[in-house]
Amino acid sequence: MTGTPTHCPYCALQCGMTLDGGASASDVPADGAPVRVAPRDDVPANRGGLCQKGWTAAELLTVPDRLTTPLMRRTRDAPLEPCTWDEALDRIVTGIGRLTAGYGPDAVAVFGGGGLTNEKAYQLGKFARVALRTSQIDYNGRFCMSSAAAASGRAFGMDRGLPGPVTDLAASGAVLLAGGNPAETMPPFMRHLADMRDGGGALIVVDPRRTATARQADLHLQPAAGTDIALANGLLHLALAEGLADEDYIAARTSGFDAVRTVANAYWPDRVERITGVPLPKMREAVRLLAGADRAHVLTARGSEQHARGTDMVSAFINLALALGLPGRPGSGYGCLTGQGNGQGGREHGQKADQLPGYRKIDDPAARAHVAAVWGVEPDALPGPGRSAYELLSALGTPDGPKALLLFGSNPVVSAPRAASVEERLGALDLLVVADFVPSETARLADVVLPTAQWAEESGTMTNLEGRVLRRRRAVRAPDGVRTDLEIIAALAGRLGAPGEWSTDPERVFGELRRASAGGTADYSGITYGRIEAEGGVFWPCPSEDHPGTPRPYLDRFPTPDGRARFVPVEHRGAAEDVDAEYPLYLTTGRVLAQYQSGAQTRRVRALADVAPGPFVELHPDLAERLGVQDGQDVKVESRRGAAIAAARVTDAIRRDTVFMPFHWAGEGRANLLTGTALDPVSRMPEFKVCAVRISA
């Protein structure tokens, strides 16, 4: 193998690739030749495949507006201008000192990202609690996997994306995928589903749209937006009515089934068909395919999770999986398709408002004592739980909210719900600091912008959707003037006089992470850089260096007090904001193949921008005819929170009562100008996936 082996900077599949073009990690090509990408066939997740985003990933290293020097506003109304690192860091520390002296530690907030390496996510959480002593930290992963994480925690006692290696899917007899479109969001993943189908297995897709994934399915269930609980309860009702539940498994390995059975009894087929619009024959076929397979999986993704009842929606699908006896059986189970590159690891080690490293709860005295000892502080010095992501963003600049925000690896001006309001809150801050490698829409609002290294310019670890910890290796030198996030955090911690060690060496930081996570749910203490390289990645939990890792964590027992998985009764209640005469259509949002997240990266890659140059609105031909809208015509989409303008894309792949917008673009086509802000009471997930809108030509 030539070049530097590493992993793609985008989704949680973390496809293996090699980068070639520099003589060594300390050199860049002398002739300015671009770094070349080649897929690796020694990584099971992608097996030599890459999507268009992966193939063009190296172009991110040379985008024309790459930031290579700090920027600062001399006054609030002044433009961003180049400055030295000392000037930028001094400005930040002076501002932090002034605000904490006047308002207390919670006057300063931190917002992280699901694309940060494990080392950076860990160090950022430590920085917030030790250097700033603030409780006000959360991250954009709250907008992605939090509902699945909460549902998995209460059902299984642990949140880990997939119940086994992704390669298990190929041997499955049936897979039900609710709210996911991996054919566009992680195309190499589809190889495993294709292998399953080639072996006689069936793919069942639940989605209001006939997506690229649904077009490859053996069965497509097309429910009304926000009705997944009713659908899953209806499928469970049919399984019970037809004697397809695994009663022996339920008795031996679960608890709480009687309450769920009672709920399911009320979801008779005619009622579910009226609520969801899914015909009974299709529901019955789905249940029979799942129950008839020797091995089967139920998977959820953002379409079923980004709701104000997202945790309950996932619980409804977990209940179905448990009733069929899937979790804890080899080659079967429930899983979540994690989205962001380090969406799994990023939520395990301290970026979330209520967590400490190792997936420990911050209000657990034993957890506080353990982590405080590693950090060299007293447990009482650690703050308690803070605000969740949207609540944190909404509080910025308010009388009782943070007055400063330090932001790493996120672009909430595009990605957060009710984005115009979030933009206003950022503008109300006394100090906004953004660390990024390009002038994102959020960075352009900042008082101080810090240029950071990119994925190929630094080392670290990522944890993919399987729970496999992988190595990201430095392949090229960052431009002069650019620092890594670890270097930025260490410099700020030093200026603030923070206790303890603040290493800039990723392997040393990982060693401390191992100690902090030891004994926790997400135990990395037995994982080393050497083991990751030698074994091609290590699955957590891994409590010692002689432990093999845990690719399939539920085979013997579930990590609950009694070792049993827990059924959780859930009821359908509909969307937080339903349609009415004024706003008669459902809006749902999602992704497209050639763009990623807020688009701050992919919109700068010419090949991707050529394929997906701008936003659009998908609507059914019957709806378009009723509104007098032609394909390609600009239309105005309005909700109770704002309006967006984008080109109409007329297609029969969507329901007549629903329109779809991708969320990758800024400007007047920003989908998140429209989305709602109702929060899941458990996960604090905003309701991205359904709100009421109207359309005009």
Summary of the structure (lengths in Angstrom):
residues: 697
radius of gyration: 24.2
end to end distance: 55.3
largest distance: 71.4
contacts: 2707
relative contact order: 0.16
helix: 36%
strand: 18%
